[in-house]
Amino acid sequence: MNIVHPNKSDIGIVGSMPTFFWGEMYANFGYVGVVIPPVFIGILTYWFNVQLFRLSPSPIPIAFFLWFVMHYKDLAITSLSGFIVDFEGVIILFTLAASMFFIGRGSIAYQRHKCE
């Protein structure tokens, strides 16, 4: 607080400046924590992309993909624990699987070939 807003402490306003994902990764793992995790996050995001486009084309997987993109765009402004323990993501993923299971009458239709 003394570095960011030094004049506010004089008038009695005290707060914190929380670190977000990148600051937390640097604090915990140094420069390696800033360089290596984005690669794994990119691989994970691409894997989800491939798996979602293997599902039968319907509005539900497309809506989930849009939610996925909008949800994980905020990764840079969340903490590491918010990304690892993502209850909202698990609930939405379970909802997608359950809805695809019920729509498919007991099976989830997907394509086995590679997505292009």
Secondary structure, 3 states (H helix, E strand, C coil): CCCCCHHHHHCCCCCCCCCCHHHHHHHHHCHHHHHCHHHHHHHHHHHHHHHHHHECCCHHHHHHHHHHHHHHHHHHHCCHHHHHCCHHHHHHHHHHHHHHHHHCCCCCCECCCCCC
